[in-house]
Amino acid sequence: MHIEGTGRFVFYAQWPVAVFLPVLFFIGRGNLGAEVGWLGFFGIVYGLIVIALLLVPPAITLFDPEVRRQRATRLHYDIASAVLWLGIVLGALTVPDSGDSGPLDTVLMSWFGITAQTSAALFAIAAGLIGLSYLAQLVLAVMGVTRGRAAVAKG
């Protein structure tokens, strides 16, 4: 788990992305053509929880002495972060929502005319991707701290 050039981008981008992506997922997709229903309403509360959860791995990376010194994250962490971010964007484009009048169109339904079933299947894939990549990001952040501290202890 070494540090590459992409690590500097991830080191700085992970903080604003942790705020931007939940806003996009819950409310911002309305600006992309989706109809926002109850998910947007409840997203105000859930969004704050998601933002807090997305900030945990970046906070953990700050305990890695090598990452802090070089101001760049490790390569495997970079990959997990990119997959997580892409999963959240795909989820925002395909998340099913409904209002008082029934189901509402997702972004991809309004852009490309895909069916609700296709959008739901894509969202299921995105949800699995989000869960697995978040878990990977969390584990890799802890592993990075462990390796960084072991390297410092060796000398």
N, CA and C atoms as an extended XYZ file, in Angstrom:
465
Properties=species:S:1:pos:R:3:atomname:S:1:resname:S:1:resid:I:1 pbc="F F F"
N         0.842       -1.177        0.000 N   MET     1
C         0.000        0.000        0.000 CA  MET     1
C         0.887        1.240        0.000 C   MET     1
N         1.260        1.659       -1.159 N   HIS     2
C         2.137        2.809       -1.285 CA  HIS     2
C         1.338        4.035       -1.726 C   HIS     2
N         1.999        5.151       -1.703 N   ILE     3
C         1.352        6.415       -2.034 CA  ILE     3
C         1.707        6.788       -3.470 C   ILE     3
N         0.683        7.071       -4.262 N   GLU     4
C         0.854        7.440       -5.673 CA  GLU     4
C         0.424        8.892       -5.872 C   GLU     4
N         0.517        9.348       -7.105 N   GLY     5
C         0.127       10.716       -7.450 CA  GLY     5
C        -1.358       10.996       -7.260 C   GLY     5
N        -2.186        9.965       -7.433 N   THR     6
C        -3.627       10.167       -7.240 CA  THR     6
C        -3.957       10.465       -5.785 C   THR     6
N        -3.072       10.068       -4.892 N   GLY     7
C        -3.316       10.258       -3.470 CA  GLY     7
C        -3.445       11.703       -3.057 C   GLY     7
N        -2.703       12.586       -3.729 N   ARG     8
C        -2.804       14.008       -3.381 CA  ARG     8
C        -4.190       14.550       -3.722 C   ARG     8
N        -4.722       14.150       -4.882 N   PHE     9
C        -6.070       14.582       -5.252 CA  PHE     9
C        -7.096       14.065       -4.253 C   PHE     9
N        -7.015       12.781       -3.926 N   VAL    10
C        -7.974       12.181       -2.997 CA  VAL    10
C        -7.834       12.812       -1.614 C   VAL    10
N        -6.598       13.081       -1.188 N   PHE    11
C        -6.360       13.666        0.138 CA  PHE    11
C        -7.139       14.976        0.300 C   PHE    11
N        -7.136       15.794       -0.736 N   TYR    12
C        -7.835       17.077       -0.644 CA  TYR    12
C        -9.300       16.991       -1.060 C   TYR    12
N        -9.636       16.145       -2.018 N   ALA    13
C       -11.003       16.081       -2.542 CA  ALA    13
C       -11.970       15.356       -1.617 C   ALA    13
N       -11.468       14.447       -0.778 N   GLN    14
C       -12.377       13.638        0.024 CA  GLN    14
C       -13.203       14.456        1.014 C   GLN    14
N       -12.738       15.601        1.407 N   TRP    15
C       -13.494       16.421        2.361 CA  TRP    15
C       -14.704       17.098        1.707 C   TRP    15
N       -14.549       17.864        0.628 N   PRO    16
C       -15.742       18.460        0.013 CA  PRO    16
C       -16.648       17.421       -0.642 C   PRO    16
N       -16.077       16.329       -1.156 N   VAL    17
C       -16.888       15.288       -1.795 CA  VAL    17
C       -17.816       14.643       -0.776 C   VAL    17
N       -17.351       14.490        0.469 N   ALA    18
C       -18.183       13.894        1.519 CA  ALA    18
C       -19.410       14.745        1.819 C   ALA    18
N       -19.368       16.020        1.507 N   VAL    19
C       -20.526       16.896        1.692 CA  VAL    19
C       -21.338       16.988        0.400 C   VAL    19
N       -20.651       17.103       -0.728 N   PHE    20
C       -21.337       17.297       -2.011 CA  PHE    20
C       -22.177       16.087       -2.428 C   PHE    20
N       -21.625       14.889       -2.304 N   LEU    21
C       -22.334       13.706       -2.811 CA  LEU    21
C       -23.650       13.416       -2.087 C   LEU    21
N       -23.721       13.518       -0.749 N   PRO    22
C       -25.040       13.342       -0.120 CA  PRO    22
C       -26.045       14.419       -0.527 C   PRO    22
N       -25.573       15.639       -0.724 N   VAL    23
C       -26.476       16.704       -1.188 CA  VAL    23
C       -26.996       16.362       -2.577 C   VAL    23
N       -26.111       15.879       -3.456 N   LEU    24
C       -26.521       15.447       -4.787 CA  LEU    24
C       -27.514       14.299       -4.693 C   LEU    24
N       -27.222       13.323       -3.842 N   PHE    25
C       -28.055       12.121       -3.734 CA  PHE    25
C       -29.463       12.449       -3.256 C   PHE    25
N       -29.583       13.277       -2.248 N   PHE    26
C       -30.894       13.523       -1.655 CA  PHE    26
C       -31.656       14.672       -2.300 C   PHE    26
N       -30.976       15.749       -2.646 N   ILE    27
C       -31.688       16.944       -3.118 CA  ILE    27
C       -31.249       17.375       -4.508 C   ILE    27
N       -29.955       17.330       -4.787 N   GLY    28
C       -29.396       17.878       -6.016 CA  GLY    28
C       -29.825       17.181       -7.282 C   GLY    28
N       -30.295       15.935       -7.182 N   ARG    29
C       -30.715       15.233       -8.399 CA  ARG    29
C       -31.933       15.897       -9.031 C   ARG    29
N       -32.633       16.705       -8.255 N   GLY    30
C       -33.740       17.481       -8.821 CA  GLY    30
C       -33.253       18.479       -9.850 C   GLY    30
N       -32.032       18.965       -9.692 N   ASN    31
C       -31.442       19.885      -10.671 CA  ASN    31
C       -31.009       19.174      -11.942 C   ASN    31
N       -30.930       17.842      -11.888 N   LEU    32
C       -30.521       17.061      -13.050 CA  LEU    32
C       -31.698       16.482      -13.823 C   LEU    32
N       -32.897       16.746      -13.385 N   GLY    33
C       -34.074       16.293      -14.117 CA  GLY    33
C       -34.954       15.312      -13.390 C   GLY    33
N       -34.535       14.852      -12.225 N   ALA    34
C       -35.361       13.913      -11.466 CA  ALA    34
C       -36.426       14.683      -10.693 C   ALA    34
N       -37.490       13.981      -10.393 N   GLU    35
C       -38.508       14.549       -9.519 CA  GLU    35
C       -38.139       14.162       -8.098 C   GLU    35
N       -38.141       15.120       -7.196 N   VAL    36
C       -37.735       14.874       -5.820 CA  VAL    36
C       -38.995       14.759       -4.962 C   VAL    36
N       -39.067       13.657       -4.227 N   GLY    37
C       -40.229       13.401       -3.379 CA  GLY    37
C       -39.832       13.294       -1.919 C   GLY    37
N       -40.340       12.236       -1.298 N   TRP    38
C       -40.100       12.051        0.129 CA  TRP    38
C       -38.631       11.827        0.461 C   TRP    38
N       -37.878       11.235       -0.434 N   LEU    39
C       -36.457       11.009       -0.177 CA  LEU    39
C       -35.728       12.347       -0.002 C   LEU    39
N       -36.102       13.332       -0.769 N   GLY    40
C       -35.508       14.659       -0.616 CA  GLY    40
C       -35.885       15.290        0.712 C   GLY    40
N       -37.120       15.062        1.158 N   PHE    41
C       -37.571       15.605        2.440 CA  PHE    41
C       -36.819       14.954        3.602 C   PHE    41
N       -36.777       13.628        3.606 N   PHE    42
C       -36.078       12.925        4.675 CA  PHE    42
C       -34.563       13.016        4.530 C   PHE    42
N       -34.104       13.349        3.356 N   GLY    43
C       -32.675       13.487        3.111 CA  GLY    43
C       -32.028       14.596        3.908 C   GLY    43
N       -32.818       15.536        4.361 N   ILE    44
C       -32.271       16.617        5.176 CA  ILE    44
C       -31.708       16.042        6.471 C   ILE    44
N       -32.416       15.095        7.068 N   VAL    45
C       -31.938       14.455        8.294 CA  VAL    45
C       -30.910       13.376        7.975 C   VAL    45
N       -31.263       12.477        7.042 N   TYR    46
C       -30.363       11.378        6.710 CA  TYR    46
C       -29.079       11.877        6.068 C   TYR    46
N       -29.159       12.972        5.355 N   GLY    47
C       -27.979       13.528        4.701 CA  GLY    47
C       -26.905       13.913        5.701 C   GLY    47
N       -27.303       14.464        6.833 N   LEU    48
C       -26.324       14.831        7.858 CA  LEU    48
C       -25.634       13.593        8.423 C   LEU    48
N       -26.395       12.516        8.593 N   ILE    49
C       -25.819       11.263        9.083 CA  ILE    49
C       -24.858       10.698        8.046 C   ILE    49
N       -25.252       10.733        6.777 N   VAL    50
C       -24.390       10.209        5.705 CA  VAL    50
C       -23.112       11.034        5.594 C   VAL    50
N       -23.223       12.342        5.714 N   ILE    51
C       -22.035       13.197        5.675 CA  ILE    51
C       -21.082       12.816        6.808 C   ILE    51
N       -21.620       12.625        8.002 N   ALA    52
C       -20.777       12.237        9.139 CA  ALA    52
C       -20.102       10.892        8.885 C   ALA    52
N       -20.846        9.941        8.321 N   LEU    53
C       -20.265        8.622        8.029 CA  LEU    53
C       -19.196        8.701        6.944 C   LEU    53
N       -19.427        9.532        5.926 N   LEU    54
C       -18.446        9.663        4.853 CA  LEU    54
C       -17.176       10.376        5.312 C   LEU    54
N       -17.244       11.119        6.395 N   LEU    55
C       -16.063       11.823        6.902 CA  LEU    55
C       -15.219       10.959        7.836 C   LEU    55
N       -15.723        9.778        8.221 N   VAL    56
C       -14.958        8.912        9.132 CA  VAL    56
C       -13.664        8.406        8.487 C   VAL    56
N       -13.694        7.768        7.301 N   PRO    57
C       -12.419        7.305        6.718 CA  PRO    57
C       -11.399        8.423        6.468 C   PRO    57
N       -11.805        9.591        5.946 N   PRO    58
C       -10.804       10.662        5.801 CA  PRO    58
C       -10.202       11.088        7.135 C   PRO    58
N       -11.014       11.105        8.176 N   ALA    59
C       -10.489       11.459        9.496 CA  ALA    59
C        -9.498       10.411        9.986 C   ALA    59
N        -9.783        9.143        9.706 N   ILE    60
C        -8.867        8.074       10.111 CA  ILE    60
C        -7.529        8.211        9.384 C   ILE    60
N        -7.561        8.583        8.103 N   THR    61
C        -6.301        8.708        7.359 CA  THR    61
C        -5.377        9.761        7.947 C   THR    61
N        -5.927       10.718        8.666 N   LEU    62
C        -5.079       11.750        9.269 CA  LEU    62
C        -4.205       11.193       10.392 C   LEU    62
N        -4.530        9.997       10.889 N   PHE    63
C        -3.706        9.367       11.916 CA  PHE    63
C        -2.537        8.582       11.316 C   PHE    63
N        -2.474        8.512        9.998 N   ASP    64
C        -1.374        7.838        9.300 CA  ASP    64
C        -0.253        8.859        9.122 C   ASP    64
N         0.900        8.645        9.762 N   PRO    65
C         1.972        9.643        9.684 CA  PRO    65
C         2.500        9.873        8.267 C   PRO    65
N         2.574        8.813        7.452 N   GLU    66
C         3.067        8.972        6.083 CA  GLU    66
C         2.091        9.804        5.252 C   GLU    66
N         0.801        9.543        5.410 N   VAL    67
C        -0.213       10.292        4.665 CA  VAL    67
C        -0.192       11.760        5.075 C   VAL    67
N        -0.100       11.994        6.367 N   ARG    68
C        -0.093       13.372        6.856 CA  ARG    68
C         1.153       14.111        6.371 C   ARG    68
N         2.300       13.435        6.385 N   ARG    69
C         3.545       14.074        5.961 CA  ARG    69
C         3.538       14.390        4.473 C   ARG    69
N         3.086       13.437        3.652 N   GLN    70
C         3.098       13.623        2.198 CA  GLN    70
C         1.839       14.303        1.671 C   GLN    70
N         0.849       14.460        2.514 N   ARG    71
C        -0.440       15.041        2.125 CA  ARG    71
C        -1.015       14.321        0.903 C   ARG    71
N        -0.955       12.993        0.950 N   ALA    72
C        -1.462       12.149       -0.128 CA  ALA    72
C        -1.858       10.803        0.475 C   ALA    72
N        -2.973       10.254        0.015 N   THR    73
C        -3.447        8.981        0.541 CA  THR    73
C        -2.818        7.816       -0.223 C   THR    73
N        -3.003        6.611        0.313 N   ARG    74
C        -2.426        5.408       -0.278 CA  ARG    74
C        -3.254        4.950       -1.474 C   ARG    74
N        -2.613        4.237       -2.402 N   LEU    75
C        -3.226        3.859       -3.674 CA  LEU    75
C        -4.502        3.040       -3.502 C   LEU    75
N        -4.489        2.029       -2.647 N   HIS    76
C        -5.686        1.199       -2.480 CA  HIS    76
C        -6.847        2.002       -1.896 C   HIS    76
N        -6.535        2.905       -1.006 N   TYR    77
C        -7.551        3.802       -0.458 CA  TYR    77
C        -8.113        4.704       -1.556 C   TYR    77
N        -7.245        5.161       -2.453 N   ASP    78
C        -7.684        5.988       -3.583 CA  ASP    78
C        -8.691        5.236       -4.451 C   ASP    78
N        -8.395        3.972       -4.726 N   ILE    79
C        -9.278        3.159       -5.566 CA  ILE    79
C       -10.620        2.957       -4.882 C   ILE    79
N       -10.597        2.619       -3.590 N   ALA    80
C       -11.851        2.431       -2.851 CA  ALA    80
C       -12.654        3.730       -2.820 C   ALA    80
N       -11.985        4.856       -2.681 N   SER    81
C       -12.671        6.150       -2.665 CA  SER    81
C       -13.328        6.446       -4.008 C   SER    81
N       -12.608        6.205       -5.089 N   ALA    82
C       -13.155        6.458       -6.427 CA  ALA    82
C       -14.368        5.571       -6.698 C   ALA    82
N       -14.294        4.303       -6.309 N   VAL    83
C       -15.428        3.396       -6.512 CA  VAL    83
C       -16.623        3.855       -5.674 C   VAL    83
N       -16.366        4.279       -4.445 N   LEU    84
C       -17.443        4.786       -3.590 CA  LEU    84
C       -18.091        6.013       -4.210 C   LEU    84
N       -17.288        6.944       -4.673 N   TRP    85
C       -17.829        8.171       -5.252 CA  TRP    85
C       -18.644        7.880       -6.506 C   TRP    85
N       -18.138        6.991       -7.356 N   LEU    86
C       -18.890        6.630       -8.565 CA  LEU    86
C       -20.179        5.898       -8.210 C   LEU    86
N       -20.126        5.064       -7.181 N   GLY    87
C       -21.332        4.372       -6.732 CA  GLY    87
C       -22.390        5.333       -6.226 C   GLY    87
N       -21.986        6.351       -5.486 N   ILE    88
C       -22.936        7.335       -4.985 CA  ILE    88
C       -23.530        8.142       -6.135 C   ILE    88
N       -22.710        8.493       -7.123 N   VAL    89
C       -23.231        9.228       -8.284 CA  VAL    89
C       -24.227        8.354       -9.051 C   VAL    89
N       -23.884        7.079       -9.284 N   LEU    90
C       -24.816        6.171       -9.956 CA  LEU    90
C       -26.094        6.014       -9.136 C   LEU    90
N       -25.946        5.920       -7.819 N   GLY    91
C       -27.121        5.831       -6.960 CA  GLY    91
C       -27.996        7.068       -7.052 C   GLY    91
N       -27.388        8.237       -7.099 N   ALA    92
C       -28.155        9.481       -7.211 CA  ALA    92
C       -28.923        9.549       -8.527 C   ALA    92
N       -28.343        8.983       -9.575 N   LEU    93
C       -29.003        9.015      -10.880 CA  LEU    93
C       -30.125        7.989      -11.001 C   LEU    93
N       -30.135        6.983      -10.132 N   THR    94
C       -31.089        5.885      -10.289 CA  THR    94
C       -31.973        5.630       -9.079 C   THR    94
N       -31.809        6.383       -8.006 N   VAL    95
C       -32.554        6.093       -6.775 CA  VAL    95
C       -34.058        6.284       -6.996 C   VAL    95
N       -34.849        5.265       -6.654 N   PRO    96
C       -36.294        5.417       -6.788 CA  PRO    96
C       -36.829        6.327       -5.677 C   PRO    96
N       -37.782        7.134       -6.009 N   ASP    97
C       -38.385        8.062       -5.059 CA  ASP    97
C       -39.876        8.113       -5.331 C   ASP    97
N       -40.619        8.534       -4.342 N   SER    98
C       -42.062        8.675       -4.539 CA  SER    98
C       -42.566        9.850       -3.728 C   SER    98
N       -43.700       10.324       -4.142 N   GLY    99
C       -44.351       11.425       -3.452 CA  GLY    99
C       -45.771       11.024       -3.101 C   GLY    99
N       -46.567       11.983       -2.755 N   ASP   100
C       -47.962       11.697       -2.415 CA  ASP   100
C       -48.739       11.153       -3.600 C   ASP   100
N       -48.294       11.484       -4.804 N   SER   101
C       -49.012       11.052       -6.004 CA  SER   101
C       -48.491        9.737       -6.580 C   SER   101
N       -47.494        9.104       -5.918 N   GLY   102
C       -46.971        7.838       -6.402 CA  GLY   102
C       -45.513        7.922       -6.793 C   GLY   102
N       -45.036        6.908       -7.548 N   PRO   103
C       -43.610        6.883       -7.932 CA  PRO   103
C       -43.232        8.071       -8.824 C   PRO   103
N       -41.997        8.519       -8.654 N   LEU   104
C       -41.485        9.646       -9.429 CA  LEU   104
C       -40.332        9.178      -10.313 C   LEU   104
N       -40.080        9.917      -11.391 N   ASP   105
C       -39.009        9.573      -12.322 CA  ASP   105
C       -37.635        9.848      -11.714 C   ASP   105
N       -36.687        8.951      -12.020 N   THR   106
C       -35.294        9.163      -11.635 CA  THR   106
C       -34.615        9.985      -12.732 C   THR   106
N       -33.367       10.343      -12.494 N   VAL   107
C       -32.632       11.125      -13.485 CA  VAL   107
C       -32.498       10.342      -14.793 C   VAL   107
N       -32.071        9.078      -14.700 N   LEU   108
C       -31.892        8.292      -15.918 CA  LEU   108
C       -33.209        8.001      -16.623 C   LEU   108
N       -34.307        7.933      -15.880 N   MET   109
C       -35.615        7.750      -16.507 CA  MET   109
C       -35.988        8.980      -17.328 C   MET   109
N       -35.698       10.154      -16.797 N   SER   110
C       -36.045       11.374      -17.536 CA  SER   110
C       -35.062       11.647      -18.668 C   SER   110
N       -33.791       11.298      -18.520 N   TRP   111
C       -32.802       11.529      -19.568 CA  TRP   111
C       -32.936       10.542      -20.718 C   TRP   111
N       -33.020        9.253      -20.395 N   PHE   112
C       -32.947        8.217      -21.420 CA  PHE   112
C       -34.217        7.413      -21.593 C   PHE   112
N       -35.208        7.641      -20.775 N   GLY   113
C       -36.472        6.935      -20.907 CA  GLY   113
C       -36.415        5.478      -20.484 C   GLY   113
N       -35.482        5.116      -19.601 N   ILE   114
C       -35.420        3.733      -19.141 CA  ILE   114
C       -36.610        3.453      -18.227 C   ILE   114
N       -36.904        2.195      -18.025 N   THR   115
C       -38.058        1.828      -17.204 CA  THR   115
C       -37.715        1.944      -15.719 C   THR   115
N       -38.741        1.944      -14.909 N   ALA   116
C       -38.554        2.011      -13.461 CA  ALA   116
C       -37.846        0.754      -12.950 C   ALA   116
N       -38.117       -0.386      -13.579 N   GLN   117
C       -37.475       -1.631      -13.163 CA  GLN   117
C       -35.971       -1.600      -13.454 C   GLN   117
N       -35.597       -1.059      -14.599 N   THR   118
C       -34.180       -0.942      -14.940 CA  THR   118
C       -33.481        0.020      -13.986 C   THR   118
N       -34.138        1.121      -13.684 N   SER   119
C       -33.567        2.089      -12.758 CA  SER   119
C       -33.404        1.474      -11.371 C   SER   119
N       -34.380        0.697      -10.934 N   ALA   120
C       -34.291        0.047       -9.627 CA  ALA   120
C       -33.176       -0.989       -9.603 C   ALA   120
N       -32.988       -1.723      -10.699 N   ALA   121
C       -31.905       -2.712      -10.773 CA  ALA   121
C       -30.545       -2.020      -10.726 C   ALA   121
N       -30.415       -0.918      -11.448 N   LEU   122
C       -29.164       -0.159      -11.412 CA  LEU   122
C       -28.912        0.411      -10.019 C   LEU   122
N       -29.979        0.832       -9.352 N   PHE   123
C       -29.815        1.347       -7.991 CA  PHE   123
C       -29.389        0.242       -7.034 C   PHE   123
N       -29.914       -0.962       -7.215 N   ALA   124
C       -29.503       -2.079       -6.363 CA  ALA   124
C       -28.015       -2.366       -6.532 C   ALA   124
N       -27.542       -2.303       -7.770 N   ILE   125
C       -26.110       -2.484       -8.029 CA  ILE   125
C       -25.320       -1.360       -7.353 C   ILE   125
N       -25.793       -0.138       -7.501 N   ALA   126
C       -25.111        1.011       -6.893 CA  ALA   126
C       -25.100        0.900       -5.372 C   ALA   126
N       -26.197        0.460       -4.784 N   ALA   127
C       -26.262        0.332       -3.326 CA  ALA   127
C       -25.259       -0.711       -2.827 C   ALA   127
N       -25.158       -1.838       -3.529 N   GLY   128
C       -24.165       -2.838       -3.159 CA  GLY   128
C       -22.754       -2.309       -3.302 C   GLY   128
N       -22.524       -1.582       -4.380 N   LEU   129
C       -21.215       -0.981       -4.625 CA  LEU   129
C       -20.867        0.033       -3.543 C   LEU   129
N       -21.837        0.827       -3.138 N   ILE   130
C       -21.621        1.826       -2.096 CA  ILE   130
C       -21.258        1.144       -0.781 C   ILE   130
N       -22.013        0.128       -0.410 N   GLY   131
C       -21.753       -0.565        0.845 CA  GLY   131
C       -20.390       -1.230        0.886 C   GLY   131
N       -20.071       -1.968       -0.172 N   LEU   132
C       -18.782       -2.678       -0.207 CA  LEU   132
C       -17.599       -1.725       -0.284 C   LEU   132
N       -17.720       -0.688       -1.093 N   SER   133
C       -16.588        0.233       -1.228 CA  SER   133
C       -16.400        1.091        0.024 C   SER   133
N       -17.494        1.408        0.728 N   TYR   134
C       -17.341        2.142        1.991 CA  TYR   134
C       -16.632        1.270        3.020 C   TYR   134
N       -17.034        0.010        3.083 N   LEU   135
C       -16.373       -0.915        4.002 CA  LEU   135
C       -14.894       -1.058        3.649 C   LEU   135
N       -14.592       -1.185        2.359 N   ALA   136
C       -13.202       -1.287        1.913 CA  ALA   136
C       -12.434       -0.013        2.254 C   ALA   136
N       -13.038        1.125        2.048 N   GLN   137
C       -12.381        2.398        2.347 CA  GLN   137
C       -12.064        2.497        3.841 C   GLN   137
N       -13.005        2.087        4.668 N   LEU   138
C       -12.813        2.131        6.113 CA  LEU   138
C       -11.689        1.182        6.549 C   LEU   138
N       -11.711       -0.031        6.036 N   VAL   139
C       -10.675       -1.015        6.383 CA  VAL   139
C        -9.306       -0.554        5.887 C   VAL   139
N        -9.246       -0.038        4.672 N   LEU   140
C        -7.970        0.412        4.123 CA  LEU   140
C        -7.426        1.631        4.863 C   LEU   140
N        -8.297        2.484        5.358 N   ALA   141
C        -7.834        3.625        6.152 CA  ALA   141
C        -7.192        3.142        7.446 C   ALA   141
N        -7.819        2.169        8.092 N   VAL   142
C        -7.258        1.620        9.327 CA  VAL   142
C        -5.948        0.881        9.038 C   VAL   142
N        -5.918        0.109        7.949 N   MET   143
C        -4.685       -0.592        7.582 CA  MET   143
C        -3.555        0.395        7.291 C   MET   143
N        -3.875        1.505        6.649 N   GLY   144
C        -2.864        2.516        6.370 CA  GLY   144
C        -2.285        3.115        7.639 C   GLY   144
N        -3.154        3.373        8.608 N   VAL   145
C        -2.674        3.902        9.887 CA  VAL   145
C        -1.748        2.897       10.562 C   VAL   145
N        -2.148        1.621       10.537 N   THR   146
C        -1.337        0.576       11.157 CA  THR   146
C         0.025        0.474       10.476 C   THR   146
N         0.045        0.473        9.152 N   ARG   147
C         1.330        0.378        8.431 CA  ARG   147
C         2.172        1.629        8.614 C   ARG   147
N         1.522        2.772        8.599 N   GLY   148
C         2.273        4.019        8.776 CA  GLY   148
C         2.929        4.106       10.134 C   GLY   148
N         2.198        3.694       11.158 N   ARG   149
C         2.782        3.739       12.501 CA  ARG   149
C         3.867        2.679       12.683 C   ARG   149
N         3.692        1.524       12.025 N   ALA   150
C         4.722        0.491       12.102 CA  ALA   150
C         6.000        0.959       11.412 C   ALA   150
N         5.865        1.675       10.294 N   ALA   151
C         7.037        2.191        9.586 CA  ALA   151
C         7.762        3.237       10.426 C   ALA   151
N         7.022        4.064       11.129 N   VAL   152
C         7.637        5.072       11.971 CA  VAL   152
C         8.345        4.417       13.154 C   VAL   152
N         7.734        3.351       13.698 N   ALA   153
C         8.340        2.661       14.839 CA  ALA   153
C         9.637        1.952       14.463 C   ALA   153
N         9.723        1.449       13.198 N   LYS   154
C        10.939        0.789       12.734 CA  LYS   154
C        12.092        1.774       12.590 C   LYS   154
N        11.731        2.978       12.264 N   GLY   155
C        12.810        3.956       12.141 CA  GLY   155
C        12.916        4.451       10.806 C   GLY   155
